[in-house]
Amino acid sequence: MSQFHSVKIRDLRQETPDSVSIAFDVPESLQSKFSFVAGQHVIVRRMIDGEDVRRTYSFCSAPTDGDFRIAIRKVEGGAFSSFANEDLKIGDMIEIFEPMGEFTLPIDAARKTHHIGFAVGSGITPIMSMIRDVLSREPLSHFHLYYGNRDADHTIFAEAIAALKNTYMERFSYQLFMSRQAVDIEFFNGRITGEKAAVLHANIFSRLDVSGYYLCGPISMIDDVRTQLLAAGEAEDKIHSELFYADGEADEARVSKPEAIAKSRVKIISDGREIVVDYRDEDGTILDAVLKAGIDVSFACKGGVCATCRARVMFGEADMVLNYGLEPEEIADGFILTCQSVPTSKEVTISFDE
């Protein structure tokens, strides 16, 4: 059974004025449990001012680095990100969950291909893990990075990216887009947009053997770039994305406007156990009702983004309000984000074990 483990903070590195990277001292006895694939993340948990605060953060290190490192950018009003940037110290203990996530780049040492990454802000974190992994373990492959930030001072991993370019000059290229700082080439002024992605595709990507596009950042960038890549003829299964935060409530994210049934018996399947929760509409979401009943299930952002609270409806009906984290095929298979869902039938069975 996956669970939280208490580990020590081994290293803290100030990456920008508002971001820090954190390395965990994972003991040898736990290292097999924390084996990860580039692009995956962990849930980090800490009691802050008496509240159980959980957030998901991606690894920025590669699996072969021997370094379990994440990066956290401070968000205004963010409980955990503020704590991590202002109060966390080397030697402190913190709880982390075992690695998870499907936004990954499988490595094949024998292939010769091109990988394309689009990142904005802290969306560079999982992309950075992918870049390191490709360059170290796919010796015939190339990685091309397009990375947007407000200015140079707030560009996470700027020095590390430049160092990788110096080490892998023939196999790694990157371009920085700045939205609040002028750069010499007009094309790279402003945000990454679908229009710019279309120009890049026509002039660069279309001439390469590209095996995958990896997009990470706000939903506006992801949707815009994805739309233009599809319009250019790229196959949908070559375009992979992970949302780091939602910049406004996009229409695409709204699944429905459900009204919860007044009362429902919700059977929860978790870690092989079955527990019945008597749901009332004042309970809020299914996740709220489950936590209120004292059942320990995985969750993090509670905003419909990270998909950590994903579960499958096995019987009955439940509807979601917002969805940023599930793919269409997952919804078709009955999966919901419990932090965004309410029961709409008198009896519902939901499994967190699927």
C-alpha positions, 0 to 999 in steps of 0.5 A, a space after each residue: 500500500 502506498 503511503 506517506 513517509 517522513 524524510 529529512 530535507 537534505 538541501 535547499 537551493 534558491 533558484 529565483 527570488 520567488 522559488 526554491 528547489 528542495 532535495 530530500 534525504 531518502 534513506 536507502 531502505 525507501 529508495 526503491 519506493 521512491 524510484 520515479 520516471 522523469 515527469 512524475 511528482 510527489 505529494 508533499 504534506 506538512 502541518 502548517 498552523 494546525 492545518 494538514 496541507 498537501 500539495 503536488 510538486 514534480 521532480 526536477 532531477 532525473 531518475 539517474 541523478 541520485 537526487 530526489 529534488 522538487 522545485 516550488 515557486 511561491 504563489 500569493 496566498 499559497 500556504 505550502 509554497 510560502 512556507 517552503 520559500 520562507 520557513 523550511 530549513 535543511 534538516 527539517 522533516 517533511 512527509 512525502 507520498 510515493 511518486 505518481 503521475 502519467 506525464 512522463 517521457 519513456 526512455 529508449 537508449 537505442 532510438 534517434 529522435 527529437 523531443 519538444 518541450 513547451 514550458 511556462 514558469 514553474 511548468 519547467 519543473 517536470 520538463 527539466 527532469 525529462 531534459 536531463 533524462 533524455 540527454 543522459 540516457 538517449 545518446 542519439 536523441 535531441 531535446 528542444 525547449 521553448 520556455 516562457 517567463 516574465 523576465 530573466 530574474 524569475 527564470 527557474 533553472 536558467 543557469 542549469 539550462 545554460 550549463 546543459 547547453 554547454 555540455 550537450 551543444 549538438 543535442 540540446 537547444 532552448 529559446 526563452 520567451 519573456 513577457 515583461 523584459 525586452 529581448 533582441 529577437 522580436 519573436 521571443 518577446 511576449 508569451 508563448 502562443 499557439 500562433 508562435 507554435 505554428 510558426 515554429 512547427 512550419 519552420 522547424 518541427 515539420 522537418 524533424 522526426 519528432 516523437 513527442 511534444 510535452 507541454 506544461 504550464 497554464 491552461 491557456 498556453 497548453 490549449 493554444 499550443 495543442 490546438 495549433 499542433 493538431 491543426 498542423 497535422 500532429 497526431 493527438 497521441 504525440 502531444 502530452 500535457 500537464 496543467 500546473 495551474 488554472 489561469 481562470 475557469 476555462 469553459 473546457 474545464 467545466 463538465 457540468 453544473 451538478 446539483 447534489 442529491 439531498 442524501 446518498 449512501 456512498 460506498 468508498 473502496 480504498 486499499 481493499 476496504 469498503 466503508 459506507 459514508 452517509 452523504 448530505 448535500 451540505 457536506 460539499 464534495 465527495 472528497 469533503 464527505 470522505 475526509 469528514 468521515 475520517 477516511 484517509 485517501 489521496 488528495 492534494 490541490 482540491 482544485 481539479 488540477 492534479 488528479 491525485 483524488 481520482 476515483 472510479 464510479 463503480 455503481 450509481 452516478 456522480 457528476 463533476 463541476 470542473 475537470 483540468 486533470 482527467 483525459 476524455 477516455 478516463 471520464 468515459 471509463 467512469 473516473 471522476 475527480 472527487 474534489 470536484 464531484 457530488 453524488 447524483 443518485 441515492 447510492 453510489 460506489 466509488 473506488 480509489 483502488 482502480 
